[in-house]
Amino acid sequence: MLLEIENLAVEVAGKRVLKGVNLSIAEGETHVLLGPNGAGKSTLFLTILGFPQYDVVEGSIKFKGQDITNLTTAERVQLGIGVSFQTPPAIRGISVGDLLKIISNQDVREELNPRMKELANQLKFSDEFLDRDVNLGFSGGEVKRSEILQLLAQMPDFTMFDEPDSGVDIENVELLASEIGTLLDKDKPQRIRQRSGLLITHLGYILNFVSADKAHVLIDGVISCSGNPNEILEDIRKSGFNGCVECAQCL
Ligand SMILES: Nc1ncnc2c1ncn2[C@@H]1O[C@H](COP(=O)(O)OP(=O)(O)OP(=O)(O)O)[C@@H](O)[C@H]1O
């Protein structure tokens, strides 16, 4: 298993948000995390990433067989974990181009390397755009495309995407989905895929363009059910999260 989460309980600002989450993701797999507002989806992401305000009070997180529960965020990123944030902060004084150089271990005094320039072009970013401060005054779509560009500079083994399609128009969703496919080895046959991912989506629109192996529904801090993404989404579209709430009560 690439990622193994066992009985994870997490408190934020003194409130227990995750109440015993179990989740395993194998190499080459893409999983989807569904659930109503406030269920704890982003909390799970930020705990996997090791943000200090998310206090693990029970359970463990293993990555590539190593217990990472007490590692810093920087150590986890070095091990190969990446994230596309739902609403990333603006960074004054650091340009997108400089950030890309830092992520891809390039000297910031040098020209951005041709591979990154080409990726920036693919994501519809001009040279002038690369000189702008990260996320400062960016449109919703530009923020999302910039997050994906940073991930392409990093190429993590495991990537979490928090609502990658929210606030993005149809044309740009297709573009983003194609790059997300690159980050998840979708251009390779399933048996030789190595990169894995976990995707939060509310409406499931992105799944029309990015295939997923398994979905999980998080209700009030526990995973109430797991299974085929299309079947689970269809149930939720028909009857909302009511069925999942009943399942959660049986756990
Ligand atoms: N830093 C924080 N301080 C206080 N409460 C927090 C903090 N972070 C999360 N919470 C609370 O934890 C609960 C879960 O929030 P979280 O953002 O993880 O939910 P979510 O499932 O991602 O929701 P959404 O679908 O609306 O994005 C919410 O009640 C939220 O208010």
The ligand as an SDF file (V2000), in Angstrom:
LIG
                    3D

 31 33  0  0  0  0  0  0  0  0999 V2000
   -8.9110   25.6540   11.7760 N   0  0  0  0  0  0  0  0  0  0  0  0
  -10.1310   25.3290   12.2090 C   0  0  0  0  0  0  0  0  0  0  0  0
  -10.6510   25.8960   13.3240 N   0  0  0  0  0  0  0  0  0  0  0  0
  -11.8780   25.5610   13.7720 C   0  0  0  0  0  0  0  0  0  0  0  0
  -12.6870   24.6670   13.1760 N   0  0  0  0  0  0  0  0  0  0  0  0
  -12.2350   24.0710   12.0600 C   0  0  0  0  0  0  0  0  0  0  0  0
  -10.9370   24.3710   11.5060 C   0  0  0  0  0  0  0  0  0  0  0  0
  -10.7630   23.6130   10.3970 N   0  0  0  0  0  0  0  0  0  0  0  0
  -11.8990   22.8820   10.2480 C   0  0  0  0  0  0  0  0  0  0  0  0
  -12.7660   23.1610   11.2570 N   0  0  0  0  0  0  0  0  0  0  0  0
  -14.1330   22.6140   11.4080 C   0  0  0  0  0  0  0  0  0  0  0  0
  -14.0700   21.2110   11.1330 O   0  0  0  0  0  0  0  0  0  0  0  0
  -15.2420   20.7900   10.4360 C   0  0  0  0  0  0  0  0  0  0  0  0
  -14.8250   20.0950    9.1580 C   0  0  0  0  0  0  0  0  0  0  0  0
  -14.3050   21.0500    8.2430 O   0  0  0  0  0  0  0  0  0  0  0  0
  -13.6850   20.6490    6.8240 P   0  0  0  0  0  0  0  0  0  0  0  0
  -13.2520   21.9060    6.1640 O   0  0  0  0  0  0  0  0  0  0  0  0
  -12.6790   19.5780    7.0360 O   0  0  0  0  0  0  0  0  0  0  0  0
  -14.9700   20.0340    6.1010 O   0  0  0  0  0  0  0  0  0  0  0  0
  -15.1790   19.6580    4.5690 P   0  0  0  0  0  0  0  0  0  0  0  0
  -15.7950   18.2990    4.5550 O   0  0  0  0  0  0  0  0  0  0  0  0
  -13.9210   19.8440    3.8140 O   0  0  0  0  0  0  0  0  0  0  0  0
  -16.2510   20.7470    4.1640 O   0  0  0  0  0  0  0  0  0  0  0  0
  -16.5870   21.4670    2.7330 P   0  0  0  0  0  0  0  0  0  0  0  0
  -17.2230   20.4200    1.8820 O   0  0  0  0  0  0  0  0  0  0  0  0
  -17.5850   22.5090    3.1480 O   0  0  0  0  0  0  0  0  0  0  0  0
  -15.3230   22.0450    2.1820 O   0  0  0  0  0  0  0  0  0  0  0  0
  -16.0820   22.0460   10.2180 C   0  0  0  0  0  0  0  0  0  0  0  0
  -17.0850   22.0920   11.2380 O   0  0  0  0  0  0  0  0  0  0  0  0
  -15.0940   23.1810   10.3690 C   0  0  0  0  0  0  0  0  0  0  0  0
  -15.7010   24.3610   10.8540 O   0  0  0  0  0  0  0  0  0  0  0  0
  1  2  1  0
  2  3  1  0
  2  7  2  0
  3  4  2  0
  4  5  1  0
  5  6  2  0
  6  7  1  0
  6 10  1  0
  7  8  1  0
  8  9  2  0
  9 10  1  0
 10 11  1  0
 11 12  1  0
 11 30  1  0
 12 13  1  0
 13 14  1  0
 13 28  1  0
 14 15  1  0
 15 16  1  0
 16 17  2  0
 16 18  1  0
 16 19  1  0
 19 20  1  0
 20 21  2  0
 20 22  1  0
 20 23  1  0
 23 24  1  0
 24 25  2  0
 24 26  1  0
 24 27  1  0
 28 29  1  0
 28 30  1  0
 30 31  1  0
M  END
$$$$
